[in-house]
């Protein structure tokens, strides 16, 4: 069967790979000149298989005034005349309850562990270089009450295979000595020893190169997808800047841009872009490299993540509900830079604050395609030959390989390794 995958971010690229492994002919299409150049380009780089707690959480209700009104809030809502934004927000708030969070967490943990195993198999079958390293992860807390509640979450997740422990500050500093320079009053942290990190964009580009060596694969970069062509409940083809492209089946994996394509096809997706930012700190010398963490770090109260990529430090954070506004706000970049200065000041080396120094930090903004509950949509759509692989939100890199394997199993009609029911499309 000839399958056309729309979108060459990490979700689309891994989908193409798994479908190619199943013996299908695959055409992969993306508007950008290389794979992984959109939201996959500057993401947080962490592969957080155990830390999958959804954004929708009962604590949102308690913190909502701070999120909406405080200038230093890590979450920003810019209300717009957009019914999709308001529908998403209503469903998001409805999902902020303990029962839904438990269901979401269980589903995401199963998919995350499946994804970890699938990535391991992919690495055994290929020789991809994407600076992958398993160095563990520390989620750092400044609030003793929040750390106490983390005990309950860790105990709950342990029932589903997570290997985590709540530890005091002294133990955190033993695991990651670079935190000793942090100007933060830590209460302790949650340590997960087998979490990983890797360069998502490098992974995408190198996997596409590997697929080029296999028969039946075609990549169409710099190809804008304009609109679907429908015929009697099927997606017959798509019109693009490269002409009309027909296939037996299609996979929609265009991230946050999937919602527009879906509307053109007569579908409504519960999808909204959560804008985030990142910087990538070049660790120019031995002193900067020694000052940067080896373990992945999450500063929970500030919602900033740090991941080591060779001699670079990826720093990412913020959640903004502002539509598809591509402007890179200097204030957001400064927040991330200040986060590095507070936690790992020596890693900045001689990098100052003028425009040329800021450019060296590779400021980036991207759009995490999120469902209200945080559970992605994977599998068949109401159109007979259109399949969905969307809505992974901030966990796209973590969930990509498992999502692709789950999708491929459904397309090929074989039993999947995990329950596909939580990820089905619903109106």
C-alpha positions as CSV (number, residue, x, y, z in Angstrom):
1,X,0.0,0.0,0.0
2,X,1.2,3.5,-0.8
3,X,0.9,5.7,2.3
4,X,1.5,9.5,2.3
5,X,2.6,11.0,5.7
6,X,1.8,14.7,6.0
7,X,4.4,16.3,8.2
8,X,8.1,15.5,8.9
9,X,8.4,16.4,12.5
10,X,9.4,13.6,14.9
11,X,5.9,12.2,14.8
12,X,5.7,12.1,11.0
13,X,9.2,10.8,10.5
14,X,8.8,7.9,13.0
15,X,5.4,7.1,11.5
16,X,7.0,6.9,8.0
17,X,9.8,4.7,9.4
18,X,7.5,2.2,11.0
19,X,5.2,2.0,7.9
20,X,8.2,1.5,5.7
21,X,9.3,-1.4,8.0
22,X,5.9,-2.9,7.5
23,X,6.5,-3.1,3.8
24,X,4.4,-0.1,2.6
25,X,5.6,2.5,0.1
26,X,5.8,5.8,1.9
27,X,5.9,9.4,0.7
28,X,6.8,11.9,3.5
29,X,5.9,15.6,2.9
30,X,6.8,18.7,4.7
31,X,6.8,22.5,4.0
32,X,10.3,23.0,5.4
33,X,13.5,22.2,3.6
34,X,14.6,19.5,6.1
35,X,12.9,17.1,8.5
36,X,12.5,18.1,12.1
37,X,12.7,21.8,11.4
38,X,9.5,22.8,13.1
39,X,8.5,22.1,16.7
40,X,11.0,19.2,16.8
41,X,13.8,21.6,16.1
42,X,14.2,23.3,19.5
43,X,12.2,21.2,21.9
44,X,13.3,20.5,25.5
45,X,15.3,17.4,24.3
46,X,14.4,15.3,27.3
47,X,13.1,11.8,26.8
48,X,10.9,11.7,30.0
49,X,9.4,8.2,30.0
50,X,8.3,8.3,33.6
51,X,7.5,12.0,34.0
52,X,4.4,12.2,31.9
53,X,2.0,14.1,34.2
54,X,-0.4,16.1,32.0
55,X,-0.7,19.9,32.1
56,X,-4.4,19.4,33.0
57,X,-4.1,18.8,36.8
58,X,-6.4,19.7,39.7
59,X,-3.8,22.2,40.9
60,X,-4.5,24.3,37.9
61,X,-7.7,25.6,39.6
62,X,-5.7,26.8,42.6
63,X,-3.0,28.5,40.5
64,X,-5.3,29.9,37.9
65,X,-5.3,33.5,39.1
66,X,-1.5,33.4,39.2
67,X,-1.4,31.9,35.7
68,X,-3.7,34.5,34.3
69,X,-2.7,37.7,36.1
70,X,0.9,37.4,37.2
71,X,3.7,38.9,35.1
72,X,6.1,36.1,36.1
73,X,3.7,33.2,35.4
74,X,5.1,30.4,33.3
75,X,1.7,30.1,31.6
76,X,0.2,32.9,29.5
77,X,-3.3,33.1,28.1
78,X,-4.0,35.8,25.5
79,X,-7.7,35.6,24.9
80,X,-8.7,35.8,21.2
81,X,-11.8,35.8,19.1
82,X,-11.2,32.2,18.3
83,X,-13.9,29.7,19.2
84,X,-11.3,26.9,19.0
85,X,-9.3,28.5,21.8
86,X,-12.3,28.7,24.1
87,X,-13.6,25.2,23.3
88,X,-10.1,23.9,24.1
89,X,-9.9,25.9,27.4
90,X,-13.3,24.6,28.5
91,X,-12.4,21.0,27.9
92,X,-9.0,21.6,29.4
93,X,-10.5,22.9,32.7
94,X,-13.0,20.0,32.7
95,X,-10.0,17.6,32.5
96,X,-8.4,19.2,35.6
97,X,-9.8,16.6,38.0
98,X,-8.1,13.7,39.8
99,X,-9.9,10.9,38.1
100,X,-9.1,12.1,34.6
101,X,-5.5,12.8,35.5
102,X,-5.1,9.2,36.8
103,X,-6.5,7.8,33.5
104,X,-4.3,10.1,31.4
105,X,-1.2,9.3,33.4
106,X,-1.7,5.5,33.1
107,X,-2.3,5.8,29.3
108,X,0.7,8.1,28.8
109,X,3.0,5.8,30.9
110,X,2.0,2.8,28.8
111,X,2.7,4.7,25.6
112,X,5.9,6.2,26.9
113,X,7.4,2.8,28.0
114,X,6.3,1.3,24.6
115,X,8.1,4.3,23.0
116,X,11.3,3.7,25.0
117,X,11.3,0.1,23.8
118,X,10.6,1.0,20.2
119,X,13.4,3.6,20.2
120,X,15.8,1.0,21.6
121,X,14.8,-1.4,18.8
122,X,15.3,1.4,16.2
123,X,18.8,2.1,17.5
124,X,19.7,-1.6,17.2
125,X,18.5,-1.6,13.6
126,X,20.2,1.7,12.6
127,X,23.3,3.6,13.4
128,X,21.8,7.0,14.1
129,X,23.8,9.8,15.8
130,X,21.5,12.1,17.7
131,X,23.5,12.7,20.9
132,X,21.4,10.2,22.8
133,X,22.4,9.6,26.4
134,X,20.9,8.0,29.4
135,X,22.0,10.1,32.4
136,X,18.8,10.3,34.5
137,X,16.6,13.1,35.5
138,X,16.0,15.3,38.5
139,X,12.7,17.2,39.0
140,X,13.6,19.9,41.6
141,X,11.2,21.3,44.1
142,X,11.4,24.5,46.1
143,X,8.1,23.9,47.9
144,X,8.2,21.3,50.7
145,X,4.4,20.8,50.5
146,X,4.7,20.1,46.7
147,X,7.5,17.7,47.4
148,X,5.4,15.8,50.0
149,X,2.6,15.4,47.4
150,X,5.2,14.1,45.0
151,X,5.6,11.0,47.3
152,X,2.0,10.1,46.4
153,X,2.5,10.5,42.7
154,X,5.7,8.5,42.8
155,X,3.9,5.7,44.7
156,X,1.0,5.7,42.2
157,X,3.3,5.6,39.2
158,X,5.4,2.8,40.8
159,X,2.4,0.5,40.3
160,X,2.8,1.0,36.6
161,X,6.5,0.3,36.3
162,X,8.1,3.6,37.1
163,X,11.4,3.5,38.9
164,X,11.6,6.8,40.8
165,X,12.5,8.1,44.3
166,X,11.9,11.2,46.3
167,X,15.2,12.5,47.7
168,X,16.5,15.3,49.8
169,X,18.6,18.2,48.6
170,X,21.9,16.7,49.7
171,X,21.2,13.6,47.6
172,X,20.3,15.7,44.6
173,X,23.6,17.5,44.8
174,X,25.4,14.2,45.0
175,X,23.7,13.1,41.8
176,X,24.2,16.4,40.0
177,X,27.0,18.4,41.6
178,X,26.4,21.3,39.2
179,X,23.3,22.2,41.2
180,X,25.5,23.3,44.1
181,X,26.0,26.7,42.3
182,X,22.2,27.2,42.1
183,X,20.7,30.2,43.8
184,X,17.5,28.4,44.7
185,X,16.2,27.2,48.0
186,X,15.6,23.5,47.1
187,X,13.4,21.3,49.2
188,X,14.4,18.2,47.4
189,X,13.6,16.4,44.2
190,X,12.3,13.3,42.3
191,X,15.1,11.3,40.7
192,X,14.5,8.9,37.8
193,X,17.8,7.2,36.9
194,X,16.9,5.8,33.5
195,X,15.6,8.9,31.8
196,X,17.4,10.1,28.6
197,X,18.0,13.1,26.4
198,X,18.7,13.5,22.7
199,X,18.7,16.0,19.8
200,X,15.3,15.5,18.2
201,X,16.0,17.4,15.0
202,X,19.2,15.5,14.4
203,X,17.3,12.3,15.0
204,X,14.7,13.3,12.4
205,X,17.2,14.3,9.8
206,X,19.4,11.2,10.2
207,X,16.4,8.9,10.2
208,X,15.2,10.3,6.9
209,X,18.7,9.8,5.5
210,X,18.5,6.2,6.6
211,X,15.1,5.7,5.0
212,X,16.4,7.1,1.7
213,X,18.6,3.9,1.5
214,X,15.5,1.8,1.5
215,X,13.2,1.1,-1.5
216,X,9.8,2.5,-1.5
217,X,10.6,5.8,0.3
218,X,10.3,9.3,-1.0
219,X,10.7,12.6,0.9
220,X,9.2,15.8,-0.5
221,X,10.7,18.7,1.4
222,X,9.8,22.4,0.8
223,X,6.3,21.2,-0.2
224,X,3.4,23.1,1.2
225,X,0.2,21.2,1.6
226,X,-2.7,23.3,0.5
227,X,-5.9,21.3,0.8
228,X,-7.4,17.9,0.8
229,X,-9.4,16.4,-2.1
230,X,-12.3,14.3,-0.9
231,X,-14.3,11.7,-2.7
232,X,-17.2,9.8,-1.2
233,X,-15.9,9.8,2.4
234,X,-12.3,9.2,1.4
235,X,-9.2,11.4,1.1
236,X,-8.4,10.9,-2.5
237,X,-5.4,13.2,-2.7
238,X,-3.9,16.4,-1.4
239,X,-3.1,19.5,-3.4
240,X,0.4,20.8,-2.7
241,X,3.0,23.2,-4.0
242,X,4.4,20.2,-5.8
243,X,1.1,19.3,-7.5
244,X,-1.6,16.8,-6.6
245,X,-0.4,13.9,-4.5
246,X,-2.5,10.7,-4.4
247,X,-2.1,7.7,-2.2
248,X,-4.0,4.7,-0.8
249,X,-3.9,6.1,2.7
250,X,-2.8,9.2,4.5
251,X,-1.4,10.0,7.9
252,X,-2.0,13.4,9.4
253,X,1.1,14.3,11.5
254,X,1.4,18.1,10.9
255,X,1.5,19.0,14.6
256,X,-0.4,22.1,15.6
257,X,-1.1,22.8,11.9
258,X,-3.1,19.6,11.7
259,X,-6.2,21.4,12.9
260,X,-6.5,23.6,9.8
261,X,-6.1,20.6,7.4
262,X,-8.7,18.6,9.4
263,X,-11.2,21.5,9.2
264,X,-10.8,21.5,5.4
265,X,-11.5,17.8,5.5
266,X,-14.6,18.3,7.5
267,X,-13.2,17.1,10.9
268,X,-12.9,19.0,14.2
269,X,-9.8,18.1,16.2
270,X,-9.6,19.0,19.9
271,X,-6.2,20.4,19.3
272,X,-4.6,23.7,20.2
273,X,-1.0,25.0,20.0
274,X,0.8,25.5,23.3
275,X,3.6,27.9,22.4
276,X,7.0,27.3,24.1
277,X,10.5,28.7,23.9
278,X,14.0,27.5,24.1
279,X,17.6,28.5,24.0
280,X,20.7,26.4,23.3
281,X,23.7,27.4,25.3
282,X,27.1,26.6,23.6
283,X,29.4,25.3,26.2
284,X,32.5,26.9,24.8
285,X,35.3,25.7,27.1
286,X,36.1,23.2,29.8
287,X,34.9,25.5,32.6
288,X,31.5,26.0,31.0
289,X,31.2,22.3,30.3
290,X,32.0,21.5,34.0
291,X,29.4,24.0,35.2
292,X,26.6,22.6,33.1
293,X,24.5,19.6,34.3
294,X,25.0,16.0,33.1
295,X,21.6,14.9,34.5
296,X,18.5,16.3,32.9
297,X,16.9,18.9,35.2
298,X,13.4,20.3,35.6
299,X,12.9,23.4,37.7
300,X,9.3,22.6,38.5
301,X,8.2,25.9,40.0
302,X,9.5,27.9,37.0
303,X,8.5,25.2,34.5
304,X,12.0,25.2,32.9
305,X,13.8,22.1,31.7
306,X,17.6,21.6,31.1
307,X,19.1,18.9,28.9
308,X,22.7,18.2,28.0
309,X,23.4,17.6,24.3
310,X,27.1,17.0,24.0
311,X,28.8,20.4,24.5
312,X,25.4,22.3,24.4
313,X,22.8,22.9,27.0
314,X,19.2,23.0,25.8
315,X,16.9,25.1,28.0
316,X,13.2,25.2,27.3
317,X,10.1,26.5,29.0
318,X,6.8,28.5,29.1
319,X,3.3,27.7,28.0
320,X,1.5,30.3,26.0
321,X,-2.0,30.0,24.6
322,X,-1.7,32.7,21.9
323,X,-2.6,30.9,18.8
324,X,0.0,30.5,16.1
325,X,1.9,33.7,16.9
326,X,5.4,33.0,15.7
327,X,7.0,36.1,17.4
328,X,9.9,35.2,19.6
329,X,9.3,37.4,22.7
330,X,12.6,38.8,24.1
331,X,11.1,38.6,27.6
332,X,10.6,34.8,27.3
333,X,14.2,34.3,26.0
334,X,15.5,36.5,28.9
335,X,13.6,34.3,31.4
336,X,15.3,31.2,30.1
337,X,18.7,33.0,30.2
338,X,18.0,34.1,33.7
339,X,17.1,30.5,34.6
340,X,20.6,29.4,33.4
341,X,22.2,32.2,35.3
342,X,20.4,31.2,38.5
343,X,21.0,27.5,38.3
344,X,24.2,27.0,36.3
345,X,25.9,30.4,36.0
346,X,29.3,29.1,35.0
347,X,27.8,27.4,31.9
348,X,27.2,30.8,30.2
349,X,31.0,31.5,30.1
350,X,31.6,34.8,28.4
351,X,28.1,35.0,26.8
352,X,26.7,38.4,27.6
353,X,23.4,40.1,27.0
354,X,23.9,42.1,23.8
355,X,22.3,41.1,20.5
356,X,25.2,39.1,19.2
357,X,25.4,37.1,22.4
358,X,21.6,36.5,22.4
359,X,21.9,35.2,18.8
360,X,24.5,32.7,20.0
361,X,21.8,31.2,22.2
362,X,19.7,30.3,19.1
363,X,16.4,31.7,20.4
364,X,13.5,29.5,19.3
365,X,9.8,29.3,19.6
366,X,7.5,26.4,18.6
367,X,4.0,25.1,19.0
368,X,3.2,21.9,21.0
369,X,0.1,20.4,19.5
370,X,-2.0,19.5,22.6
371,X,-5.3,17.9,23.4
372,X,-7.2,19.2,26.4
373,X,-6.5,16.0,28.5
374,X,-3.0,15.5,27.2
375,X,-3.8,12.2,25.6
376,X,-2.8,12.1,21.9
377,X,-5.0,10.9,19.1
378,X,-3.6,7.9,17.2
379,X,-5.4,5.8,14.7
380,X,-8.4,5.9,12.3
381,X,-10.4,9.1,11.6
382,X,-14.0,9.4,10.2
383,X,-12.5,9.5,6.7
384,X,-11.9,5.9,5.6
385,X,-8.3,6.2,4.6
386,X,-7.1,9.1,6.8
387,X,-5.2,8.2,10.0
388,X,-4.2,10.6,12.8
389,X,-1.1,10.8,14.8
390,X,-1.4,14.1,16.7
391,X,-1.7,15.8,20.0
392,X,1.4,14.6,21.9
393,X,1.9,18.1,23.2
394,X,5.2,18.6,25.1
395,X,5.8,14.8,25.0
396,X,6.2,14.5,21.3
397,X,9.8,13.5,21.4
398,X,9.2,11.1,24.3
399,X,6.1,9.4,22.7
400,X,7.1,9.5,19.1
401,X,8.4,5.9,18.5
402,X,5.6,4.3,20.5
403,X,2.9,6.4,18.7
404,X,4.3,5.4,15.4
405,X,4.3,1.7,16.3
406,X,0.7,1.9,17.6
407,X,-0.4,3.6,14.4
408,X,1.4,1.1,12.2
409,X,-0.2,-1.8,13.9
410,X,-3.7,-0.3,13.4
411,X,-3.0,0.4,9.7
412,X,-1.7,-3.1,9.2
413,X,-4.6,-4.7,11.1
414,X,-2.5,-6.5,13.7
415,X,-2.8,-6.5,17.5
416,X,-1.0,-3.6,19.1
417,X,1.4,-4.1,22.1
418,X,-0.6,-1.7,24.2
419,X,-4.3,-0.9,24.5
420,X,-5.2,1.5,21.6
421,X,-8.6,2.5,23.1
422,X,-7.4,5.6,25.1
423,X,-6.0,7.1,21.9
424,X,-8.9,6.8,19.5
425,X,-10.5,9.7,17.8
426,X,-13.7,10.9,19.4
427,X,-16.0,13.8,18.5
